[in-house]
Amino acid sequence: YQRRVHGTLSECLFFFVPLPLTMSHFAGRTVAVVNDLSPDEQLYLYQKARELKEAVRAGAALEPFRVTDADTTVYLLFLEDSTRTKESFRNAAKFHSVKVNDFNAKESSFNKKESITDTIRMLTGYSTGRSVFVIRTKQEGVCRWLETAMRDFGEQMGLPRPSFLNAGD
């Protein structure tokens, strides 16, 4: 264990962080609320973000920070407008060289009363690997609900369980 102090997450609190966590530790996880990540996991991600920022400033190699799964698809499902948040997730997905699908709710089957669960099932079924859904909606709890509703679907389709990231509710 290594003792660390972190000002952003918990001002002047000491945590004992088990080392090393790896990015693969987070694969397949849903993050509906920040507490879905332990304090140790949050600190690890903050540290990785600092390291990435330093590497960019120094012109160092960025490959150690990238996801290397070309079969991963990130679906951006923004059911309410948010330019900065959407672009942040799009840029992050492009940085990792994963496939990005910008789902347009206004032109979707939502207009024909298709449920969000049916849409997620359809998109997961089209995936060739891991599906990560970044969801922004006015309705609270959508990511947690989808995580529960989709729990077994990926396995039934021979695919990894889809992950859901809350981009704001």
C-alpha positions as CSV (number, residue, x, y, z in Angstrom):
1,Y,0.0,0.0,0.0
2,Q,1.0,3.5,-0.7
3,R,-0.3,6.5,1.2
4,R,-1.5,9.4,-0.9
5,V,-3.1,12.8,-0.4
6,H,-5.5,14.0,-3.0
7,G,-6.9,17.5,-2.9
8,T,-9.6,17.4,-5.6
9,L,-11.5,14.3,-4.4
10,S,-11.2,14.7,-0.7
11,E,-9.4,17.7,0.5
12,C,-6.5,16.7,2.8
13,L,-7.7,13.2,3.5
14,F,-5.3,10.3,3.6
15,F,-6.1,7.1,1.7
16,F,-4.2,3.8,1.5
17,V,-4.2,3.0,-2.2
18,P,-3.5,-0.7,-3.1
19,L,-1.1,-0.7,-6.1
20,P,-1.2,-1.5,-8.8
21,L,-4.7,-1.2,-10.3
22,T,-4.8,-1.5,-14.1
23,M,-7.1,0.0,-16.7
24,S,-8.4,-3.5,-17.4
25,H,-9.9,-3.4,-13.9
26,F,-12.5,-1.0,-15.2
27,A,-13.5,-3.0,-18.4
28,G,-17.2,-3.9,-18.4
29,R,-18.1,-1.7,-15.5
30,T,-21.0,0.6,-15.3
31,V,-20.6,4.0,-13.7
32,A,-24.0,5.5,-12.9
33,V,-22.8,7.5,-9.9
34,V,-19.3,8.4,-8.7
35,N,-19.7,6.1,-5.8
36,D,-19.7,3.2,-8.2
37,L,-16.0,3.6,-8.0
38,S,-14.2,3.1,-4.8
39,P,-12.0,5.9,-3.4
40,D,-9.0,3.9,-4.5
41,E,-10.3,3.6,-8.0
42,Q,-11.1,7.3,-8.2
43,L,-7.6,8.1,-7.0
44,Y,-6.1,5.8,-9.5
45,L,-8.0,7.4,-12.4
46,Y,-7.0,10.9,-11.2
47,Q,-3.4,9.8,-11.1
48,K,-3.6,8.4,-14.6
49,A,-5.2,11.7,-15.8
50,R,-2.3,13.6,-14.2
51,E,0.3,11.2,-15.8
52,L,-1.4,11.6,-19.2
53,K,-1.4,15.4,-18.9
54,E,2.3,15.3,-18.1
55,A,3.0,13.0,-21.0
56,V,1.2,15.3,-23.4
57,R,3.0,18.4,-22.1
58,A,6.4,16.6,-22.4
59,G,5.6,15.2,-25.9
60,A,6.1,11.7,-24.5
61,A,4.5,8.5,-25.9
62,L,0.8,8.2,-25.3
63,E,0.4,4.6,-26.2
64,P,0.5,3.4,-22.6
65,F,-2.6,5.4,-21.9
66,R,-4.7,4.0,-24.8
67,V,-7.2,1.2,-24.9
68,T,-6.0,-1.3,-27.4
69,D,-9.3,-3.1,-28.2
70,A,-10.3,-2.2,-31.7
71,D,-13.6,-4.1,-31.3
72,T,-14.8,-1.7,-28.6
73,T,-17.6,0.6,-29.7
74,V,-18.6,3.7,-27.7
75,Y,-22.2,4.8,-28.3
76,L,-23.0,8.4,-27.5
77,L,-26.7,8.6,-26.5
78,F,-27.4,12.2,-25.6
79,L,-31.2,12.5,-25.1
80,E,-30.7,16.1,-24.0
81,D,-28.3,18.6,-25.5
82,S,-24.8,19.1,-24.1
83,T,-22.1,20.1,-26.5
84,R,-19.1,20.1,-24.1
85,T,-19.8,16.8,-22.4
86,K,-20.6,15.1,-25.7
87,E,-17.5,16.4,-27.4
88,S,-15.3,15.4,-24.4
89,F,-16.6,11.8,-24.6
90,R,-16.2,11.8,-28.4
91,N,-12.6,13.0,-28.2
92,A,-11.8,10.5,-25.5
93,A,-13.1,7.7,-27.7
94,K,-11.1,8.9,-30.7
95,F,-8.0,9.2,-28.5
96,H,-8.4,5.5,-27.7
97,S,-9.0,4.6,-31.4
98,V,-12.3,2.8,-30.6
99,K,-15.3,2.9,-32.8
100,V,-17.7,5.8,-32.1
101,N,-21.4,5.8,-32.9
102,D,-23.2,9.1,-32.4
103,F,-26.8,8.1,-31.8
104,N,-29.3,10.7,-32.9
105,A,-32.4,10.3,-30.8
106,K,-34.4,12.7,-33.0
107,E,-33.9,10.5,-36.0
108,S,-34.3,7.2,-34.2
109,S,-37.2,4.7,-33.6
110,F,-37.9,6.5,-30.3
111,N,-40.3,8.5,-32.5
112,K,-42.1,5.2,-33.1
113,K,-42.2,4.5,-29.4
114,E,-39.3,2.1,-29.4
115,S,-38.0,1.7,-25.8
116,I,-34.5,2.6,-24.8
117,T,-34.0,-1.0,-23.8
118,D,-34.9,-2.2,-27.3
119,T,-32.5,0.4,-28.8
120,I,-29.7,-0.7,-26.5
121,R,-30.3,-4.4,-27.3
122,M,-30.2,-3.7,-31.1
123,L,-27.0,-1.6,-30.8
124,T,-25.3,-4.2,-28.6
125,G,-26.3,-6.9,-31.1
126,Y,-24.6,-5.0,-33.9
127,S,-21.3,-4.7,-31.9
128,T,-18.4,-7.0,-32.6
129,G,-17.0,-6.6,-29.1
130,R,-17.4,-4.5,-26.0
131,S,-20.2,-1.9,-26.0
132,V,-19.9,1.2,-23.9
133,F,-23.0,3.4,-23.8
134,V,-22.4,7.1,-22.7
135,I,-25.9,8.3,-21.7
136,R,-27.1,11.8,-20.9
137,T,-30.8,12.1,-20.1
138,K,-33.1,14.2,-17.9
139,Q,-34.4,11.0,-16.3
140,E,-32.5,10.0,-13.2
141,G,-31.3,6.4,-12.9
142,V,-31.3,5.3,-16.5
143,C,-27.8,3.9,-16.5
144,R,-28.5,1.8,-13.4
145,W,-31.8,0.6,-14.9
146,L,-30.2,-0.4,-18.2
147,E,-27.3,-2.2,-16.4
148,T,-29.9,-4.3,-14.7
149,A,-32.1,-4.8,-17.8
150,M,-29.1,-5.7,-20.0
151,R,-27.3,-7.9,-17.4
152,D,-27.6,-11.2,-19.3
153,F,-28.2,-10.0,-22.9
154,G,-24.5,-9.7,-23.9
155,E,-23.8,-13.2,-22.7
156,Q,-26.8,-14.6,-24.5
157,M,-25.4,-12.9,-27.7
158,G,-21.9,-14.2,-27.1
159,L,-20.7,-10.6,-26.4
160,P,-19.3,-8.9,-23.4
161,R,-21.8,-7.3,-21.0
162,P,-22.5,-3.7,-22.1
163,S,-21.2,-0.9,-19.9
164,F,-23.1,2.3,-19.1
165,L,-21.5,5.6,-18.2
166,N,-23.7,8.4,-16.9
167,A,-22.9,11.6,-18.7
168,G,-25.5,13.5,-16.7
169,D,-29.0,12.9,-15.4
